[in-house]
């Protein structure tokens, strides 16, 4: 990380995203047409509200699509919201996952 030119504020997000690939529940990449919802259970973008409470609404879906397509221009509030949704994504797909504590440590260290 010391020699990285990447946006370190997104390091936890990138780690979680890449790890999900190896754990078998990497989210579907967004297509060219923007869909208003992301189904956290199915891991895919959808045009209709899922029949369960685990989905993102329009603003969060756009933020997730932006991140998944490699755009790192995400403000602090967006990064926090995205990390919360990624944590929820993990909690859904890994039984007993709990909550992340490392991002609180990073928040203190990176200020």
DAHU-V714187 format. One record per backbone hydrogen bond with DSSP energy under -0.5 kcal/mol. NH is the residue of the N-H (numbers start at 1). CO is the residue of the C=O. Records with the same first field share a line. If there is no record, write none. Layout:
NH->CO  CO
//
This chain:
4->1
8->6
10->7
11->8
14->10
15->11
16->12
17->13
18->14
19->15
20->16
21->17  18
22->18
23->19
24->20  21
25->20
26->20
28->43
34->32
37->46
38->56
39->44
40->38  54
41->54
43->39
44->39
46->37
55->53
56->38
61->57
62->58
63->59
64->60
65->61
66->62
67->63
68->64
69->65
70->67
71->66
72->70
74->72
79->75
80->76
81->77
82->78
83->79
84->80
85->81
86->82
87->83
88->84
89->85
90->86
91->87
92->88
93->89
94->90
95->93
97->94
104->101
105->101
106->102
107->103
108->104
109->105
110->106
111->107
//
